[in-house]
Amino acid sequence: MTPSPPARDPVRLSAAELNERIRAFWTGPGGHPAVGLTDAQREEYGRLLAALREAERGDVVEAA
């Protein structure tokens, strides 16, 4: 299953939205785990993980 492309810049998505997109990479049809990612999917996955870390850091800074 190919996750849908981001509708907007991943850095601007909330942590919950980013987490949902990251999970989509590992959930195949019928809720079964997906196997293997293409090079493009791995790159997008990496961008989403980086954006999630950034969003989480932003949440911590705002809370402090």
BELPE-V222186 format. One record per backbone hydrogen bond with DSSP energy under -1.0 kcal/mol. CO is the residue of the C=O (numbers start at 1). NH is the residue of the N-H. If there is no record, write none. Layout:
co;nh
CO;NH
CO;NH
This chain:
co;nh
9;12
10;13
14;18
15;19
16;20
17;21
18;22
19;23
20;24
22;25
23;26
28;31
29;32
32;28
38;42
39;43
40;44
41;45
42;46
43;47
44;48
45;49
46;50
47;51
48;52
49;53
50;54
51;55
52;56
53;57
54;58
55;59
56;60
57;61
58;62
59;63
60;64
